[in-house]
Amino acid sequence: MSQPADIPIPPDLSRRYGGTSTGRDWLAALPRLVRHCLDQWRLELDLAPGALPWNGHGAIVVPVRLRANTGAGSEASAATAAAPRAAVLKIAFPHDEALVEPQALALWNGYGAVRLMGHDAGAGALLLERLDAARSLQDVPLDEAVPVWGELVRRLGLVPDGRPEWRDIDHVAARAEQWSDELPESWERLGRPFPRWLLEAALEVCQTRGAVGRRSGRDVLVHADLHYLNILARLRGGEPEGDGREPADGWAAIDPQPMIGEAEFAVAPVLWNRIGELSRADPERGLRERCRDFSMAAGLDSEVARQWSLAREVENALWYASKPRHGGDLARSLWVASTLAGRTLPDLPAPHELPAPGEAAG
């Protein structure tokens, strides 16, 4: 087994966080945080010599194993004792989205999502069930991915109850109210980067769906970033899910951005990813059909999903417009938003020329 000090930092994390003092401090602290978690939860590294840990946009993910005949420490959940010995240690850069991830994972309890085995808020660390990092829904043909995604959305859509974990999770309707105030100001400040009608279409969604969502009685726990790469295969021979039922075709969601609200809010990420696979003959129709197909698979209202996806992509477009080197991302968001609005903007690249999320910035 490797020693904690030998853990290399993935180069893209170093590039992403090495440009600020806060980021450099976090990178420098990672060896200490890893040692702390290994000791606290009595873990052994499961990293081959010279191998890099996994990582996402804002976290390092280190493969570990529970030491034989032990639990994972006093802060681990009751599921630890029954869980497979293979696990991962995830340490996130401090940010708002990471703060509520453990609450959502605790509520799901392994049903449709990766199982939470331990949580150390001070270290920003999660001890998680190990999934197959080499097998995501990104590589599954879309006609097969649709039912898997739909079943996971059904499983993840918990109705709020009295458990304390719900208190820290934001409401979709509140986010819509925030956008109603912020989107027009951002649009003006950024020099009106797209036509006013598209901004107004997003604001109409915020004003109607936000209000409807507050009184609809349809609120559930929503994984707001449920794109293809955030759905990984469970390891073969793993334990049943948290309630004792078998996994949903062996797939589990990771990296939630949890919210409470209409489940249709979850559809947008499957629309702004894998755009290059849309029909070349009529990609606009293909996008709208994709919205319908994913919605139907999850038992959702495709029109409500279209509306939320439009608003989310307008918000994304304004964020990209505020950042240098994100012109390709801006074009992609504008193509998706305007197509969902029924009036695809002219002078944008063809959809098959648009970058995938994360590819455009240098």
ABEGO torsion letter per residue (X at the ends): XBBAAABBBBAAAAAAAAABAAAAAAAAAAAAAAAAAAAAAGBBBBBBBGBBBBBBAABBBBBBBBBBGBBAEAABBAAAAABBABBBBBBBBBBAAAAAAAAAAAAAGGBGBBBBABBBAAAGBBBBBBBBAABBAAABBAAAAAAAAAAAAAAABBBBBABAAAAABBBAAAAAAAAAAAAAAAAAAAGGABBAAAAAAAAAAAAAAAAAAAAAGABBBBBAABBAAABBBBBBGBBBBAAGBBBBGGBBBBGBBBBBEBAAAAAAAAAABGAAABBAABAAAAAAAAAAAAAAAAGBBAAAAAAAAAAAAAAAAAAAAABBGAAAAAAAAAAAAAAAAGBBBBGBBBAAABBBBGAABX
